[in-house]
Amino acid sequence: MNLRHLLIILLAATFFSHSFAQEPTQSKTREEVLNMTMEEMSSLPLEELMELMDIVGVSSIEELYDLLLNKNVVSASKKEESVFDSPLSTTVLSHDQIIASGATCIEEALRLVPGVIVREKTNGNYDVHIRGNDNLPSKNLLLYSENMNTLVMINGRPVFNYSHGGILWETLPVSFEDIDRIEVVRGPSSALYGPNAVSGAINIITQTIDYNTPLLSGNFNGGSQNTYIGDLALRKQVSDKISLGVTGNFETRDRKTDEIFIYSRDGAQLSVDGENVDDGYFTLDEINRMRSGEQEIWPPYMVGDEVYDIYKSFPNPERSKYRYGVNGYLNIDPTSQTSINLMGGYQNSEVMTSTMGDVPTPYSTKIASTGYLDLRAKIHDFSLQANYNGGTIDYMSGNEGFELDNEQYSFLAEYNKTFSNLSVRPGVSYQSISYDDSKHISEIGKGYLNQKQTINIFAGSLRLDYMPTERLRLVAALRAEKYNNMDDVYASWQFVSSYKLNDKNLIRAVYSRANQSAFLVNTYSNYTWNIVNMEFPRIMQFDGHTDNKLKTMDMVELGFRSRPDKSILIDVEAFYNRSKDFVALAPDMTSLAVFNPLEVIAETQAPDINAIVNLSFQNMDLISNQLGASVSVDWVLSEKLMATGHFTYQKTTVDNYVPYSRNEILGYQATIAQSDPDLMAKIGQALVDYGTGVATGEIDPTQQTYAVINSVSETPEGEEDDFEHKATPSYWGSLSFSYRPWKKFEFFPQAYFYGDQSFTNQYGIIDIEKSININAKASYKATDNLTFFVNCRNLLNTEKTQFAYMDKIGGLYLAGLSFKW
């Protein structure tokens, strides 16, 4: 189906019920009108819109729509301003817009945001990237497909995986009943929000509790694939100074299969019960009987009193997602200039998603149980935020060393002072991030960290916002970070200029830099893997480095924002990004070794020669260059119909690209080591040295059961420049309509589309074909307090893989209700 056919389908579906009757509305106050959503306003007939114009004192319907079309945003500049005036590429998703769209989780709702590419891995589990630039470096672990470039926050509180890097979306404790809006800032934003806002920042802002907030509200839906999703909120404004609330949410989903994909990691033939099989999907029982060459592919082992096997790794292979969360709110406003907001909560989750390690399958089960406490206070122009995040996360269930306890403390203090046309905002912050695996391993040495390890980040920031004229605005933001494990001070910045050509057109330019933080595993790894399910190598040693450079991105962006009519908002942004200092797990050295030296010396056994591999998390010479542009349009076509669309095109090329996987480099080193003409002499000398060490007590044969023959650290040549990186599709976008033919009925069709992709990891290249997902939600408002709906995701049931190696995503058909009292 091409885009023209898609437009015809959507437009026809949108206008099919245009002749339905309409109902009158009750009179409203000016404040109530200003708090109306675009969807509510679009449901009204012309004569009632005229009444609302009189109430708020505008002279045209277009001006009335403009009150809602031009939403306010905070995240772009840390002060409230309209989206039109925002100096950065910014999008705001309102609560009502998210609910109307039929999105079933926060990640899916982000498909409505320009420049954000969202791909579904398994039912309800998504990969989210701002402007792509993903799967870098390629030909490496699947881990590097995770989004390590975007900072996600809840009310400014970072929610980020500092162990490996990335976002664990399922561990967010909030859901739709908590959310007032989601603000997305595209482009490097570390100067505003700290490390990891490399490609941008997503700030989830919770609802303000006031006298207009319903006491009880909720949203529930369920349907195919055993999918059930719900939210419930109980909130009250107790007095003019105090409000409180509690919310809860749950989500459970199944896959369409209980099989998982298995690939041969070392090229050896896979077999089940003696019958050869190719890479593919298998049941857990089949995998339990599977061999790779002469080795069991998933041999069981003991961790304390617990058996770690394939059933431990995948306790619920038929389940895609299970999670629940609770949140509590207490807001105190002692004076008009003072506010105190306390928020805390807990979540528990289990998901089937992509792996972060190196196992025979691209799947893994992540299990998390975490809690948080967040305090925000504002006294006049001074603001303070302090928070705690903690709990246990098992990144790969059933794989020793991946379960970690975490503690994260953050503190931020800022002061905003305005002098006429200049705003000055200095700030200081501190983060302490600790992860500990020692309680979850059978003995020290079996984990990556093997103890509690900590990263501390001290930072100072300054933001200047200057308007020399009514039309010209100049913004400069600077931040300096000092880490406890490296000598360098990292600077990030943001220089912005915007100019209003007139009240309807604005141009802007941005130059910014942002950096990742250090990650715990990258920094402190010290892990020896005695491999039992691969024929080669026998041992892998993983090491971290405290002196790696942090990944940085520099961006130049030009933007144009136009309101040719008060019912239309157009935003165009063109960007160029350059990223460097990627950190990845890469080979250092391959060593041949004799693994039964005492038996060989005693001439009771022939030499068992295999390899010891040393790898480390190290900087790569890789440089990514990305050139692209996004266009978005919000258009109120009539009092009944609103259209929203966005389209992004990009091209990514990389310099210093290494066209070899980790295993190919290790094989190259092993070949050189094995072809050494002096190999036999070196074997003899290694055995003599080993025997001498045992005899003198310098070597404990119970701890070191191998004698190193020789080592090779050479790598193959052939780096490439200007290599086209195709893991991010060259284009993607969305088109949606909000149509209310009469007050009680709303229809929201949406199409999300993307182009071809070519994903590469160390075990292969996966081509993902272009696709169009058509979604639709139809709602019927039975009363002012009760709404029923049907919700179809992937209406045409295309059954396509959206993310490498993961499930084919078919249709999801739901029905439900929402209420408020």
N, C-alpha and C positions, 0 to 999 in steps of 0.2 A: 504494500500500500504506500503510495507516495504522499507527499505533504498536501498536495492539492485535494486529493480524495479525502484526506483526513479533515481538512478544513470544511469540505462540503458536509461530511458526516456530523461534525460538531455544530456547525451553524444550523443544519436541519433539525438536529435534536434540540438545540437551544430554543428555536422559535415554534416548536410544534404545539405548545399550549398557550399561545399568545392571546387567545380569545376567552380565557377563563374570567369569571366574575371577580370583582375586587370589593374589598370591605373597607369601611371607613375606620379612621383611627381616632383615638381620644386626643383632646387638646393637651399640649405639653408646655412645660416651662422652657425658658431659654437654655438653662443648664442641661435639661434633659435632651434638648435638640443637639447641643454641642457634644453630648456624650453618645449620640447615635452612631452606629456603624454605617459604612457605605451599603452593606447588604440590607440593613433595616430601612435606610432611606430609599433604596432602589425599589423597595416593595410597595411604596406608596403611590397612589394615583396623583395625577397632575394637580387637581384642586387642593389636595392636602399638602403637597409640596409648596404651593403658593402660600398656604397658611404658615408653614414653617419659615418661609422667607420673611414674612412679616414679624414673626416672633424673634428671629435673630437679627433682623435689620439689614438684610442684603437685598440687592435689587434684581438678582437674576438667579435662575436655577443653577447656572454654572458656578456662581460664587458660593452657593450652598454646598455643591459637590466638592468645591475646593477645600472646604473646611475639613473634609474627611480624606480627600485624595492626598493632600500634603501633610502627612503624619509627622509627629514629632519623634525625634531620635536623640539618644543620649550617648551611645557608645562611640560615635564618630569623633567627638571632641570633649567628652566627659561633661557636657552641659546640654541642657535641653534646647533643641532648635528644630526647625522643620527639615524634612528630608531634602527639600529643594535647596535650602541654604547650606546643607552639610558639605564640608570641604572634601570629604572622602567618598569613595564608592560605597554607598550604604543602602541597605534594604531593611525594611521593617515588616515583619509578619505579625499581624494582630491575632489575638485569641480567636476572634470571630472568623477571621479569614482561614485560620488553620482548621477550625471545626467545620466550616462550610466546605472545605476542599475534600474532606473525607480521609485525610492522612491518618494513618493508624498509629504513628509514632513520630517523635520529633525529627528523626533522620529523614523520614519520607516527606515530611512537611517542607524540608529544605529544598525539595525539587522545585518549589515555587520561587526560589531565589536565583537571580541572574548569576552566572559564573560558577555555580556550585554543581558539581557532577556527583550524582548519587546512584550507586549500583547495589542491587540486592544480592546478598550471598546465599542466605537461606531465609526461609519465611520470617520476615520481621527483623533480620540482621543486615545492616547496610554498611557499605564503604562510602565515606563522604570526603570529598576533596574540594577545596576552593581553588578553582582554575586548574585543577589537575596537577601536573608535574609529579605524578605518582610512579610507583614501581621503579624508583631510582635509589641505589644502583640496581640495574637489572642483572639477570643471570646470577642471582644470589638467593638468599632466604626469602620465603614468602612474607616474612616479617616486614620487609622493606616496601611492601604494598600498603602497609598501614599508614594512616594519615598522621605523620609526625610534624606536620607543618602548620596546623591550625590549633589555636588556643580556644577551648570551650570554657565558658564561665557561666555560673548561675549567680546573678546579681553581683557580678564582678569577682566571684570566688572561683579560682581555677579548679577545673576538674580534668585532670590529665594523668596519664600513665607515665610516671618518671622512672619506672623500672626499665622498660624497653623503648619507651616513647610511643605516643599514639593516644587514641581516644577509645575508651571502653564505653560505648554508648549505652549498653544495657545497664550499667551501674549508676546512671543518673537517677537520683531518687525522685525527681519531679516528673509530672506528666501534665496533660492538658488543663486540668482544673486548677493547677498551680500557676499556669503561665498567663501573663498579661500580654506579652509580646516577645518576639525573638528578633534581635538586631544583629545583622551580619555586616561586618566591615571587611571589604576585600582589599588585599594588598598588605605588605609588611606593616605590622602595628605594635612591635615590641616596645617602641618608645612610649606608647600609651599604656600597655598592659603587661609588659614584661616578656620573658623568653617564651618561645614556641608559638608566638603570634607571627609566624614567618609568612605564610600566604594570606593570613587574615585572622579575624577573631569572630566568634559567635557568642553573643551574650544573651542568655535566657533570663528574662526579667519577670519576676513573679508578681501576682496581682496585689494591688493595694486594697486593704480592707477598710471600708467606710460604711456609712449608713445605707448606701444603695446596694451594698453587696448582699446577695441572697444568703439567708441563713444556711440553707441546705441546697447543694447542687451536685449534679453527677452526670456521667455519660457512660453508657454501656453498649457494647455490640459484640456479636458473636456470629459464627458461621462456619464456612468450610475449613478444612485442615485443622479441625478441632481448635479453632482460634477464638479466644475470648479475651476481651480487653475492657477494662473499666476504671473509672475515676469517681471518687466521692470526696466532697469537701463540706466541712462544717465551720462556718466563720461568722464572727459577730463584732460589730463596733459596740463595745461595752459602754463607753462614755466618749466625751469629746477628746479625751487624752489617751484612752487605752482601747486597743482592738486585739483580738486573738483568733486563732483558727487552727484546725487540724485537717489534713488531707491524707487520703490513701489511694493507692493505685495498684493494679495488678495486670498481668499480661501472660497468656500462655498460648503457644502455637506449636503445631506439629509440622514435620516435613512430609513429603509425599512418598518417602521411602525410608527404610531403616538401614540402607546400605551406605558404605563409605568408599571413597575412591582410594585405590592403592597403586603406587607406581614403584618400579624397580629403581632403587637409588644408585646402585652400582653397576647396572647393566646385566646383572645375573638373571637367569631365567626364573620366573615365578612359577610355582606349582602348588596345587592343592590335591592332597591324597595321591601324589605321584603323577597327576595329570597337569601338563604345562598349560599355563594361562597367560594372557596378556594383561597389561595395565587395564584397570577398570574398576567397577563397583562390585563390592562383595559384602556378604553378611558378616557379622562378628564371628560366628561359628566357623565360617570358611577361612577368615583371616587367622583365627586361632590355630588352624591346621595348615596354614600356608608356609611355604619355605621360599627363600631366595637363594638359589644355588644350593649349598649344603647347610645353610643357616636357617633357623626359625626366624620368621620375619617379625614376630612380636613375642619373644620368650618372656615368661613371667619371672619376677624376682620379688624378694621380700624387702619391705621397708618397715623395720620394726616387726610388729606382728601382723602387718597387712600385706596382702598379695597385690602387687602391681602388675596388671595384665591388660589385655585388650578390653575386658569388661569394666575394669577400673577407669580406663581412659575414656570409654564411651558408655557411661551408666544408662543413658537414655538415648540411643541412636535415632529413635523415631521422633524425638522432640527437637524442635528448632530453638525455642526460646521459652524461658520461664522466669518471671521476675515479679517482685512486688516492692513497694516502697511506702513509707509513711513520713510525713513532714508536719512540724509544728511551728506556729508563728506567734510572736508576741511583739506588738508595736506600741511604743509609748512616746507620746508627744507632750513633754512637760510644758513647753512654751511654743509660740509660733515660730521661733528660730531654732528649736532644738527637737531632734527626733532620735529615737533609739529603736533599732529593729533587731530582734533576736530570732534566729531560725535554726532549727535542728531537725535531724531525720536519720533514717536507716533504710537500707535496701538489701535485698538478697536476690541473686540472679544466677541462672545457669543457661548457657547458650551453646549451640553447635555452630562454629564459625571457622574461619581460616586459622591456621597454626602460626605460632610465633617461634617454633623450634624446627628441628630437622628430624622428622620422623617419616615412616614410609607412606604417610597420607597427608594431603594438604588440609585435612580437617583436624580440629581439636575441640575439646569441651573446656569452656572457661566457666569457673565457679567463683562467685564473689559474695562477700558479706561485709559491708562497710557502713560507717556512720559518719556524721559530720555535725559541726556546730559553727554557726556564723553570726558574728556580731557586727552590725553597722551602726555608726553613730554620726550625727551631724550637729555641730554647734556653730551657728552663724556661718562663717565661711570655712570652718575647719571640718574635715571629714576623716573618719577613722574606720578601718575595717580589720578585724582579726578573726581568724577561723582555724578550725582543726578538721582534718580528714583522717580517718583511720579504719583499719579492719584487715581482713585477709583476702587475698586474691590468688587463685590457682589458675595460672595462665594456660596450663596444659595438664588437665586432670590425668592422673595415672603415669606421669613422667616426673621422676624424682628431681628436685631442684627448681621446679617452676612455681611452687607455692610459697608465697611470701606474705609476711605481716608488714603493714605499712603505716607510717605516721607522717603526717604533713602539717606543718604549722606555717601560717602566713600572717604577716602584719603589714598594713599599708596606712600611711598617714599623709594627707594632702591638705594644702591650704590654698584657697582660691581668692585672690585679691584683684579687684577691678579698679583701674585708674582711668576714668573717662573712656577713651577708646582702646585701652590696653588691658588685657586680662593676663595675670601672671599666676601660674599654678605650680609651685614647687612641691616635691614629695619625696618620701623615703620609704623603703620597703625592706622586708626581711623574710626569707623563706628557709625553712629547715625541712628536708625531705629524707626520711629514713626508711629503708627496707631491710628485712631480716628473714632469712630462710632457715636459720639454725634449728628452729623447733620442728621443722617439717622434713628433715633429712635423717637417714639412718645413722650417719656418722659425718663428722667434719671432713670436707673434701668431696662430698657427693652433691653439693650445691654449687651454684655459680658464685655466690657471695660468701657462704660458709660462716657468716656472722652478720651482725648489724652494721650496715654501712650508711653513711650520711653525706648528702650534698647540701651545703649552705650557700645561700645567695644573698648578698647585701647589695642594695641598689639605691641610687639617687636619681631623681628625674626633675625636669623643668619643662613646662609648656608655656609658650608665649602666644597670645592671640591678639593681633593688632589690626585695627581697621583705620587706616589713614584717611580714607574717604568712605562715604556711604556705600560705594560699589566695590571697593577693593578690600580684600581681606588677606592678611599674611599670617601664617601659622608656622611655628617652629617648635618641635618637641625633641628633647634630648634625654637619653638615659644611659647611665654607666653601671655595669654590674661587676661585682667581684665574687669569684667562687673560691671555696675553701680548698679546692684540689687543683688549681692551676694559677700561674703567676699573672697571666694577662688580665687586664681589665677590658671587658667587652662593652663597646659603645653601640647604641642603636639610635636612629634619628628619623625625623619626618619633617620635611619642608614642603609647605603647601601654600599655593596662592590661588585665590579664586576672584573672579571679577564678574559682576553683574552687568551684562551689556544693557539690560533693561529689566523691568519687572518680570519678563517672561523668559529670559535666556541668561544662562550662567555658564562660564567656562572656567576650568580649573586645571592645575598642573601639580603633580606630586612627585617628589623624589624621596625615597625612604629606604632604610635598611633595617633588617630584623635578624635575630639569631635564635637558634635552638638553645636549650639548656644542655648541660651534661646529663646523661642518663646513668642510672646505677650500674646496670649490667655492662654498658660500654666502658665504664670507668674502673670498676672494681672486680671484674670477673677473674676467677682463679679456680678453674674447674678441669678435672681430668676425667674424660669419658672413656671407660673401658668398654668398647663396643662389643655387643654380643649378637647383633642381628645384621651385620654386614661382613663380607669376606675381607674387605680392605677399606681403610686401614684398621689396625688393631686398637690403637689408642689415639684419641684426639685431645690435645691440651688447648683450652680456651683462656685467653688472657685479656684483661682490659688495660687501658692506659689513662693515667691521670693528666697527661699533657697533650691530649688530642685537641686540635683546634675545633671550635664549635662551628657548625654549619651556619652560613649566612646567606641571605637573599637581598639583592639590591633591585629596586624597581623604579622605573620611570613611567608615569601614567599621565595621560591627557584625557580630560573629560568634558562633556558638553551636556548640559541639562536644559530642557526646554519645556515650556508650557504654552504651546501655540494657541491653545484654547483652555479655559479654566477646567474643562472636563478631560483634558489629556495631559499626561506627564510622560516625557520621553527622556531617557537617560542613555548616553553613549559613553563608553570608556574604552580606550585603547591602552595597552600596557606592554611593557617589556621587562622581563625578569631575568636576572642572572644569579644562579646559585652555585656555591662552591663549598669546599671542605666537608663533603659528605663523609660520614663515618659508617663503616660496614665491617662485618666479619670477613677477613681475608687471610689467605695462607701466608705464613712467614717462612716455614721450613718443613721439609719432609725428610725423615730419618729412617733408614733401614735398620732393623734390629733383629737379633736372635732372641726368641722368646722362651727358649728352654736351655739356657746356657749351662747350667750345672749338669743336666743329663747329657748334653753334647760333650762337655769336658770329660765326663765319665764314660763316654762312648756307648751310652745305653739307648740313645735316640738320635735320629737324624735332625739337622737344624731346621727349626721352624722359623723361617724368615718372613717378617711382615713389616709394617711401617708404623712409626709414631709421627703424628702430624701436629705441628704447632700452628695455631691460628690466633689472631688477635683482632680486637676492634680497633681499626686504624683509619686514619684519613686517607682518602683516595684523591687522585688528581682530577677526577671527573668534574666537569663544569657543565651545568645545564643552562641553556638559553631558550627562553620562551617568549614568543611574540603572539599577541592575541587581541581580541576586541569583543565586547559584549554590548548588546542593544536590548533595552527593556522598554516596554510601553504599558502604561495603565490608562485605560480609556473608558469613560462612562458614555456608552453609546446612547442610552436613553434612561428614563427614570426607572426602567425595569432591567436593564442589561448593562453589565460591566465586563470588559475584556481585559485580560492581563497576559502578556507574553514576554518571553526573553529568548535570546539566541546568542550563543558564544562560539566563536571560532578561534582556534589556537594552533600553533605549530611549535613543537619542542625539538631542539637539536642538542646534542651533547658533544663536547670535546673531550679528548683523552679517554675515549670509550674503550674499555677492555672487552673484546669479544669472546672471552673465555669464562666459563663458570668456575666456581671454587674447585669442583672435582676434576675439571679438565686441567687446572693448574697443578693440582696435587698429582694427577697422573703424569703430567709432564716432568715434574720433579722426581717422581718415583722411577720413571724410565731412565733418566740421567743417572740416578743412583745405582740402578740395577745394571746399567751398561758400563759401569766403571771397570776398566781392564784390570785394576788391582783389587777387585772385589774379594777374591778368595784370600788374598794376603790380609786384607782388612778384617775379614771375618776371624781369621786366626788371631790377629792381634787383639781384637775386641774380646775374644774369649779369654786370652791370657790376662788382659787387664781386669776383666770381671773376676776371674779366679783369684788373682792376686788381691783384689779388693775384698773378696769374701774371706780370704785367708788372714788378712791383716785386720779385719773388722771394720774396714772403711765402708763396705757395702753389706747391707742386711738383705739376704736373699729372700726373706719373707715379704719385704717391702718393694724391692726392685728385682723383678723376675725377667729382666731383659738386658742384653748387652748391645749398645749402639754400635753399628758398623760404620756408617758414614752419613753425612747430612748434605742436603742440597737446598739452597734458597733462591736459585735462579727462577725467573718467570718468563714465559714465552713473550716474544715481541709481537707487535702488530696493533698498537693503539690507533684508534681512528678519530678524526676530527669531523665535525659537522655531520655526525651520524643522526639520522632522523629517528626520534624516539616515538613509538606509536602506541604506548600503553595508555596514554590519555587520548580519547577520541578527538578527531580534528574539529568536531562540532557537536553541540548538544543544546537543548533548550526545552521550553515548555510553552503551551498555549492553553488558556483556561477561560471559562466564561462563568459569571455568576448571574443567573437569570431568575427573577421573581415575577411571574405573570400575575400573581395576586398574593395577598398578605400571608396566606397560610402555606404557600408552596415555594420551595426553592430548588433549583436544579443547577448542579455544578459539574459540568463535564471538563475533563482536563486531558491533555496529551503530553507525555514526556518522551523525548526522543534523543538518540545519540548515534554517532557514526561508528564505523568499524574500529576495532582495537586489536593490538597484537601484544599480548602479555608474555613476559619472559621471566622464568626463574631458573634455578640451577638444574632442573630436571626436564625442561622443555619449553616450547613456545606454544602458546594457546591463542588462537585467533577467535575473537568474539565479534560476531557480525552485528551490523547496525540493527536498531530495533525502535519500534514505537509502542509505548504502553498507553493504552487509553483507559482512563479511570472516570468514574461518574458516581455522584452521590445525589440522591433525591430525598428531600426532607419535607415533612408535613407537620405544621404547627397546629396540633389539636387544640391547645389552649395557650394562654400566655406563659404557662409554666411547664408545658409538656410538648415535646417534639418527637415524632417517630421518623425513622429514616431507613433507607436501603443504601448499601455502599458496595460498589464493585471496583476492585483493584485489578488491573490487567484484564479488562472486560472481555477482550478477544481471546484470552487464554493462550498466549503465544508460545508458552513452554520453551523459553530460551534461557541459556546461561548468561548472566550479566557480569559475573566475576569469575576469573580463571579457576577451573577445577571445581567450583561450587555447584550448588543445585540448579536445576532448570526451574525457572520461576514461572508458574502458571497463574491462573486466575484465582482470586480470593473474593468470595461473595459473602457479604455480611448484612445483618439487619440489627437495629437497635433503637435506643431511645435516649434522650437527654432531658433533664428536668431541673427546675430551680424553684425554690420557695423562700 
